[in-house]
Amino acid sequence: MQKGVIQLETLSCPSCMQKIENAVKGLNGVNQDSLKVLFNASKVKVDFDSETITINDIEKAIEDLGYPVVKSKVKSA
């Protein structure tokens, strides 16, 4: 399991958080219980199985919703 922290451009509304949360939770390989979308910090924290999904796949799911990713970090859990 790996931990990912994805920095987004500033989120403007709480419903954005919900959209991102739903999209990332729907991805195969994401630990749904670990997912946190931090509104004030505009960050997404998530644990994921690197054998099933990559941080790039998670970023793409967020960017496909129209939320640009600024940067991301991955560490082993």
C-alpha positions in Angstrom: 0.0 0.0 0.0 1.3 3.5 -0.8 0.2 6.9 0.5 -0.5 9.6 -2.0 -0.9 13.3 -1.3 -2.2 15.3 -4.3 -2.0 19.1 -4.2 -4.8 20.7 -6.3 -5.5 24.3 -7.3 -7.6 26.0 -4.7 -11.0 24.4 -4.4 -13.8 26.9 -4.6 -16.8 25.0 -3.2 -17.6 22.1 -0.9 -19.5 20.3 -3.8 -16.1 20.1 -5.6 -14.9 18.1 -2.7 -17.8 15.7 -3.0 -17.2 15.2 -6.7 -13.5 14.5 -6.3 -14.2 12.1 -3.4 -16.8 10.1 -5.4 -14.5 9.9 -8.4 -11.5 8.7 -6.5 -13.5 6.3 -4.3 -14.8 4.7 -7.5 -11.3 3.8 -8.7 -10.1 0.2 -8.3 -7.1 -0.1 -6.0 -8.0 2.9 -3.8 -8.5 2.3 -0.1 -11.8 4.1 0.3 -11.5 4.4 4.1 -8.3 6.3 3.8 -9.5 8.9 1.3 -9.6 12.5 2.6 -10.3 15.5 0.5 -9.1 18.6 2.5 -11.1 21.6 1.4 -9.0 24.3 3.1 -5.7 22.9 2.0 -6.9 21.8 -1.5 -5.3 18.4 -1.0 -6.4 14.8 -1.6 -4.8 12.2 0.7 -5.3 8.6 -0.2 -3.8 5.1 0.3 -3.7 3.0 -2.8 -2.4 -0.4 -4.0 0.4 0.5 -6.4 0.1 -2.9 -8.1 -3.5 -2.0 -9.1 -3.4 1.7 -9.7 -0.8 4.5 -10.0 -0.8 8.0 -8.6 -1.1 9.2 -12.3 -4.4 7.3 -12.7 -5.7 9.0 -9.6 -4.5 12.4 -10.8 -6.2 11.8 -14.2 -9.5 11.0 -12.6 -9.4 14.3 -10.7 -8.2 16.3 -13.8 -11.0 14.7 -15.9 -13.4 16.4 -13.5 -11.8 19.7 -14.3 -9.6 20.2 -11.2 -5.9 20.8 -12.2 -3.3 18.9 -10.1 -0.4 21.1 -9.0 1.8 18.3 -7.7 1.7 15.0 -5.9 3.9 13.0 -3.6 3.9 9.2 -2.9 5.4 7.4 0.1 5.3 3.8 1.1 2.7 3.1 3.8 
